[in-house]
Amino acid sequence: MDHLTPQQRHKNMAAIKSKDTKPEMIVRRGLWSRGFRYRLNHRGLPGHPDLVLRKYRTCIFVNGCFWHGHKVMSDVRCKTEDNIESSECCKIPKTNRKFWVEKIRRNKERDHEEQRQLAKMGWHCITVWECELKPAKREETLESLAFTLNHIFLQDRRNKIDDVRGEIEESTQMPMAAEEMI
């Protein structure tokens, strides 16, 4: 049973921010200090990613463990409430459980679909979870994120160089009719 009135609960829930959250600020400061530049909440992309690094063709989502159901279900398509269990970083409330399970399931399905759309558009997607930004794991997470971004950048450049080499090789080959004339 909820110990707050519906009006109090509504006020509490309405006060929860979706932008400039503490986990998001940690990631932003960490990336900025490592030399990465980004745009915030790009409206033109599906899901309005928290950070967009155009140079890296990468979108970063900084997700709260509770709101996005971190480690509570392995498959977003599971439909039974019994398959949903709390994890160490995401505790599903015991009151109004059906509502919360359905809400978390919808959030996970929406996240999955948005990332699929971004991948079709050629964007890389990275999800950073709130629990990975706790003080004990923060530096490791930020270093891993920087490493991943640099790896993506180098891989994309290698692919472009290979494409250019292939185009050059095709354009320097003589047409068949010209070879026969010689």
Disulfide bonds with the S-S distance in Angstrom:
none
